Amino acid sequence: SAEREARELYWGAVCDSPENKHDKLIADLLKSSELNPFVAEPHVVRAQLFMQKGEWSRAADAAKSGLRLFYDWATQWDNRMPF
């Protein structure tokens, strides 16, 4: 299912080291967000990766997308995360 694929892409990005893989991880997280548009965490992790690359505007856009979903749902999807 799309939800399972989205989860696998997200989990793969969270567990992988970003060392020289930022673009692949960002693409995976974007695909995850497209497959499951109701989840904020892929946007937040994508924002973190953009910040590591110094792409501040793109980081802010991804963070805004994540925050909007957190506000809409008033809860997190990944219960391991403290946000």
CNS distance restraints for C-alpha pairs under 8 A (distance, minus, plus):
assign (resid   1 and name CA) (resid   5 and name CA) 6.36 0.50 0.50
assign (resid   2 and name CA) (resid   6 and name CA) 6.03 0.50 0.50
assign (resid   2 and name CA) (resid  35 and name CA) 5.48 0.50 0.50
assign (resid   2 and name CA) (resid  36 and name CA) 6.99 0.50 0.50
assign (resid   3 and name CA) (resid   7 and name CA) 6.16 0.50 0.50
assign (resid   3 and name CA) (resid  35 and name CA) 6.45 0.50 0.50
assign (resid   3 and name CA) (resid  36 and name CA) 5.81 0.50 0.50
assign (resid   4 and name CA) (resid   8 and name CA) 6.20 0.50 0.50
assign (resid   5 and name CA) (resid   9 and name CA) 6.19 0.50 0.50
assign (resid   5 and name CA) (resid  32 and name CA) 7.26 0.50 0.50
assign (resid   5 and name CA) (resid  35 and name CA) 7.50 0.50 0.50
assign (resid   6 and name CA) (resid  10 and name CA) 6.16 0.50 0.50
assign (resid   6 and name CA) (resid  31 and name CA) 7.14 0.50 0.50
assign (resid   6 and name CA) (resid  32 and name CA) 4.10 0.50 0.50
assign (resid   6 and name CA) (resid  33 and name CA) 7.01 0.50 0.50
assign (resid   6 and name CA) (resid  35 and name CA) 5.56 0.50 0.50
assign (resid   6 and name CA) (resid  36 and name CA) 6.05 0.50 0.50
assign (resid   7 and name CA) (resid  11 and name CA) 5.96 0.50 0.50
assign (resid   7 and name CA) (resid  32 and name CA) 6.93 0.50 0.50
assign (resid   8 and name CA) (resid  12 and name CA) 5.92 0.50 0.50
assign (resid   9 and name CA) (resid  13 and name CA) 6.26 0.50 0.50
assign (resid   9 and name CA) (resid  28 and name CA) 5.60 0.50 0.50
assign (resid   9 and name CA) (resid  29 and name CA) 6.43 0.50 0.50
assign (resid   9 and name CA) (resid  31 and name CA) 7.61 0.50 0.50
assign (resid   9 and name CA) (resid  32 and name CA) 5.78 0.50 0.50
assign (resid  10 and name CA) (resid  14 and name CA) 6.22 0.50 0.50
assign (resid  10 and name CA) (resid  28 and name CA) 7.07 0.50 0.50
assign (resid  10 and name CA) (resid  29 and name CA) 5.75 0.50 0.50
assign (resid  10 and name CA) (resid  32 and name CA) 6.09 0.50 0.50
assign (resid  10 and name CA) (resid  42 and name CA) 6.11 0.50 0.50
assign (resid  11 and name CA) (resid  15 and name CA) 6.08 0.50 0.50
assign (resid  12 and name CA) (resid  16 and name CA) 5.96 0.50 0.50
assign (resid  13 and name CA) (resid  17 and name CA) 7.89 0.50 0.50
assign (resid  13 and name CA) (resid  25 and name CA) 5.41 0.50 0.50
assign (resid  13 and name CA) (resid  28 and name CA) 6.97 0.50 0.50
assign (resid  13 and name CA) (resid  29 and name CA) 6.91 0.50 0.50
assign (resid  14 and name CA) (resid  45 and name CA) 7.56 0.50 0.50
assign (resid  17 and name CA) (resid  21 and name CA) 7.60 0.50 0.50
assign (resid  18 and name CA) (resid  22 and name CA) 5.33 0.50 0.50
assign (resid  18 and name CA) (resid  25 and name CA) 7.20 0.50 0.50
assign (resid  18 and name CA) (resid  49 and name CA) 7.64 0.50 0.50
assign (resid  21 and name CA) (resid  25 and name CA) 6.15 0.50 0.50
assign (resid  22 and name CA) (resid  26 and name CA) 5.97 0.50 0.50
assign (resid  22 and name CA) (resid  49 and name CA) 6.33 0.50 0.50
assign (resid  22 and name CA) (resid  50 and name CA) 7.97 0.50 0.50
assign (resid  22 and name CA) (resid  53 and name CA) 7.77 0.50 0.50
assign (resid  23 and name CA) (resid  27 and name CA) 6.13 0.50 0.50
assign (resid  24 and name CA) (resid  28 and name CA) 6.17 0.50 0.50
assign (resid  25 and name CA) (resid  29 and name CA) 6.14 0.50 0.50
assign (resid  25 and name CA) (resid  46 and name CA) 7.86 0.50 0.50
assign (resid  26 and name CA) (resid  30 and name CA) 6.10 0.50 0.50
assign (resid  26 and name CA) (resid  46 and name CA) 5.59 0.50 0.50
assign (resid  26 and name CA) (resid  49 and name CA) 7.03 0.50 0.50
assign (resid  27 and name CA) (resid  31 and name CA) 6.19 0.50 0.50
assign (resid  28 and name CA) (resid  32 and name CA) 6.13 0.50 0.50
assign (resid  29 and name CA) (resid  33 and name CA) 6.21 0.50 0.50
assign (resid  29 and name CA) (resid  42 and name CA) 5.28 0.50 0.50
assign (resid  29 and name CA) (resid  43 and name CA) 7.13 0.50 0.50
assign (resid  29 and name CA) (resid  45 and name CA) 7.71 0.50 0.50
assign (resid  29 and name CA) (resid  46 and name CA) 6.32 0.50 0.50
assign (resid  30 and name CA) (resid  34 and name CA) 6.29 0.50 0.50
assign (resid  30 and name CA) (resid  42 and name CA) 7.21 0.50 0.50
assign (resid  30 and name CA) (resid  43 and name CA) 7.50 0.50 0.50
assign (resid  30 and name CA) (resid  46 and name CA) 7.64 0.50 0.50
assign (resid  31 and name CA) (resid  35 and name CA) 6.18 0.50 0.50
assign (resid  32 and name CA) (resid  36 and name CA) 6.13 0.50 0.50
assign (resid  32 and name CA) (resid  37 and name CA) 7.94 0.50 0.50
assign (resid  32 and name CA) (resid  42 and name CA) 6.80 0.50 0.50
assign (resid  33 and name CA) (resid  37 and name CA) 4.97 0.50 0.50
assign (resid  33 and name CA) (resid  38 and name CA) 7.73 0.50 0.50
assign (resid  33 and name CA) (resid  39 and name CA) 6.92 0.50 0.50
assign (resid  33 and name CA) (resid  42 and name CA) 6.20 0.50 0.50
assign (resid  33 and name CA) (resid  43 and name CA) 7.13 0.50 0.50
assign (resid  38 and name CA) (resid  69 and name CA) 6.73 0.50 0.50
assign (resid  39 and name CA) (resid  66 and name CA) 7.77 0.50 0.50
assign (resid  39 and name CA) (resid  69 and name CA) 6.69 0.50 0.50
assign (resid  39 and name CA) (resid  76 and name CA) 7.86 0.50 0.50
assign (resid  39 and name CA) (resid  77 and name CA) 6.36 0.50 0.50
assign (resid  40 and name CA) (resid  44 and name CA) 6.54 0.50 0.50
assign (resid  40 and name CA) (resid  65 and name CA) 7.21 0.50 0.50
assign (resid  40 and name CA) (resid  66 and name CA) 4.29 0.50 0.50
assign (resid  40 and name CA) (resid  67 and name CA) 6.97 0.50 0.50
assign (resid  40 and name CA) (resid  68 and name CA) 7.88 0.50 0.50
assign (resid  40 and name CA) (resid  69 and name CA) 5.29 0.50 0.50
assign (resid  40 and name CA) (resid  70 and name CA) 6.10 0.50 0.50
assign (resid  40 and name CA) (resid  76 and name CA) 7.33 0.50 0.50
assign (resid  40 and name CA) (resid  77 and name CA) 7.44 0.50 0.50
assign (resid  41 and name CA) (resid  45 and name CA) 6.20 0.50 0.50
assign (resid  41 and name CA) (resid  66 and name CA) 6.44 0.50 0.50
assign (resid  41 and name CA) (resid  76 and name CA) 7.58 0.50 0.50
assign (resid  41 and name CA) (resid  77 and name CA) 7.20 0.50 0.50
assign (resid  41 and name CA) (resid  78 and name CA) 7.07 0.50 0.50
assign (resid  42 and name CA) (resid  46 and name CA) 5.99 0.50 0.50
assign (resid  42 and name CA) (resid  66 and name CA) 7.62 0.50 0.50
assign (resid  43 and name CA) (resid  47 and name CA) 6.10 0.50 0.50
assign (resid  43 and name CA) (resid  62 and name CA) 5.13 0.50 0.50
assign (resid  43 and name CA) (resid  63 and name CA) 6.15 0.50 0.50
assign (resid  43 and name CA) (resid  65 and name CA) 6.31 0.50 0.50
assign (resid  43 and name CA) (resid  66 and name CA) 4.96 0.50 0.50
assign (resid  44 and name CA) (resid  48 and name CA) 6.39 0.50 0.50
assign (resid  44 and name CA) (resid  62 and name CA) 6.46 0.50 0.50
assign (resid  44 and name CA) (resid  63 and name CA) 5.37 0.50 0.50
assign (resid  44 and name CA) (resid  66 and name CA) 5.50 0.50 0.50
assign (resid  45 and name CA) (resid  49 and name CA) 6.36 0.50 0.50
assign (resid  46 and name CA) (resid  50 and name CA) 6.23 0.50 0.50
assign (resid  46 and name CA) (resid  59 and name CA) 7.26 0.50 0.50
assign (resid  46 and name CA) (resid  62 and name CA) 6.45 0.50 0.50
assign (resid  46 and name CA) (resid  63 and name CA) 7.97 0.50 0.50
assign (resid  47 and name CA) (resid  51 and name CA) 6.18 0.50 0.50
assign (resid  47 and name CA) (resid  58 and name CA) 7.20 0.50 0.50
assign (resid  47 and name CA) (resid  59 and name CA) 4.17 0.50 0.50
assign (resid  47 and name CA) (resid  60 and name CA) 6.73 0.50 0.50
assign (resid  47 and name CA) (resid  61 and name CA) 7.67 0.50 0.50
assign (resid  47 and name CA) (resid  62 and name CA) 5.03 0.50 0.50
assign (resid  47 and name CA) (resid  63 and name CA) 5.40 0.50 0.50
assign (resid  48 and name CA) (resid  52 and name CA) 6.30 0.50 0.50
assign (resid  48 and name CA) (resid  59 and name CA) 6.78 0.50 0.50
assign (resid  49 and name CA) (resid  53 and name CA) 6.43 0.50 0.50
assign (resid  49 and name CA) (resid  59 and name CA) 7.65 0.50 0.50
assign (resid  50 and name CA) (resid  54 and name CA) 6.25 0.50 0.50
assign (resid  50 and name CA) (resid  55 and name CA) 5.12 0.50 0.50
assign (resid  50 and name CA) (resid  56 and name CA) 6.75 0.50 0.50
assign (resid  50 and name CA) (resid  58 and name CA) 6.40 0.50 0.50
assign (resid  50 and name CA) (resid  59 and name CA) 4.92 0.50 0.50
assign (resid  51 and name CA) (resid  55 and name CA) 5.65 0.50 0.50
assign (resid  51 and name CA) (resid  56 and name CA) 5.80 0.50 0.50
assign (resid  51 and name CA) (resid  59 and name CA) 5.63 0.50 0.50
assign (resid  55 and name CA) (resid  59 and name CA) 6.11 0.50 0.50
assign (resid  56 and name CA) (resid  60 and name CA) 6.10 0.50 0.50
assign (resid  57 and name CA) (resid  61 and name CA) 6.30 0.50 0.50
assign (resid  58 and name CA) (resid  62 and name CA) 6.22 0.50 0.50
assign (resid  59 and name CA) (resid  63 and name CA) 6.08 0.50 0.50
assign (resid  60 and name CA) (resid  64 and name CA) 6.06 0.50 0.50
assign (resid  61 and name CA) (resid  65 and name CA) 6.33 0.50 0.50
assign (resid  62 and name CA) (resid  66 and name CA) 6.34 0.50 0.50
assign (resid  63 and name CA) (resid  67 and name CA) 6.07 0.50 0.50
assign (resid  64 and name CA) (resid  68 and name CA) 6.07 0.50 0.50
assign (resid  65 and name CA) (resid  69 and name CA) 6.54 0.50 0.50
assign (resid  66 and name CA) (resid  70 and name CA) 6.28 0.50 0.50
assign (resid  67 and name CA) (resid  71 and name CA) 6.06 0.50 0.50
assign (resid  68 and name CA) (resid  72 and name CA) 6.13 0.50 0.50
assign (resid  69 and name CA) (resid  73 and name CA) 6.06 0.50 0.50
assign (resid  69 and name CA) (resid  74 and name CA) 7.99 0.50 0.50
assign (resid  70 and name CA) (resid  74 and name CA) 5.35 0.50 0.50
assign (resid  70 and name CA) (resid  75 and name CA) 5.99 0.50 0.50
assign (resid  70 and name CA) (resid  76 and name CA) 6.55 0.50 0.50
assign (resid  71 and name CA) (resid  75 and name CA) 7.82 0.50 0.50
assign (resid  76 and name CA) (resid  81 and name CA) 7.80 0.50 0.50
assign (resid  76 and name CA) (resid  83 and name CA) 6.75 0.50 0.50
